């Protein structure tokens, strides 16, 4: 029966349902596919920026904005779920 308590989180929006602007989603997908978030990091912002043909500062800004959106939503969802337990 203990595993049934975890069912309260089923109602949560999946991270894939969080809308990001296209530029941020493209940047995030490129970073993930290039291994930027893998330990050890497999690429650099400079390399990803070159692949996307954008300045490094633009890529960095887009990633920070996307990360902020996703992290804030995660925390909000986590806090909401705790009240259901």
C-alpha positions in Angstrom: 0.0 0.0 0.0 2.9 2.3 0.6 3.5 2.8 -3.2 -0.1 4.2 -3.5 0.9 7.4 -1.7 3.1 8.3 -4.7 0.1 8.4 -7.0 -0.7 11.9 -5.8 2.0 13.2 -8.2 0.4 11.7 -11.2 -1.6 14.8 -11.8 1.5 17.0 -12.2 2.3 18.6 -15.5 5.3 16.9 -17.1 8.3 19.1 -17.8 7.6 18.5 -21.5 4.3 20.4 -21.0 6.1 23.6 -19.9 6.1 26.0 -22.8 9.5 27.6 -23.6 10.1 30.1 -26.4 11.4 28.4 -29.5 14.8 30.0 -29.1 15.2 28.7 -25.6 14.0 25.2 -26.4 16.4 25.0 -29.4 19.3 26.1 -27.2 18.4 23.7 -24.4 18.0 20.7 -26.8 21.3 21.5 -28.5 23.0 21.7 -25.1 21.5 18.4 -24.0 22.3 16.6 -27.2 25.9 18.0 -27.2 26.4 16.7 -23.6 26.7 20.1 -22.0 24.8 18.9 -18.9 26.6 15.5 -18.7 29.3 15.0 -16.0 31.9 15.4 -17.2 30.8 18.1 -19.5 31.4 16.9 -23.1 31.2 20.3 -24.8 31.4 24.1 -24.2 29.1 27.0 -24.7 31.4 28.2 -27.4 31.1 25.0 -29.4 27.3 24.9 -29.1 27.0 28.6 -29.9 29.1 28.0 -33.1 26.8 25.1 -34.1 23.7 27.3 -33.6 25.4 30.3 -35.2 24.7 32.6 -32.3 26.9 34.6 -30.0 28.1 32.7 -26.9 26.4 35.4 -24.7 23.1 34.8 -26.5 23.3 31.1 -26.0 24.2 31.6 -22.3 21.2 33.9 -21.8 18.8 31.6 -23.5 20.0 28.6 -21.4 19.7 30.6 -18.2 16.2 31.7 -19.0 15.1 28.1 -19.9 16.7 26.7 -16.8 15.1 29.3 -14.6 11.6 28.6 -16.1 12.0 24.8 -15.7 13.5 25.0 -12.1 10.8 27.5 -10.9 8.1 25.2 -12.3 9.7 22.2 -10.7 9.8 23.8 -7.3 6.2 25.0 -7.6 5.1 21.5 -8.5 7.1 19.9 -5.7 5.7 22.3 -3.1 2.1 21.7 -4.4 2.6 18.0 -4.2 3.8 18.1 -0.6 0.5 19.4 0.5 -1.3 16.5 -1.1 0.7 13.9 0.9 
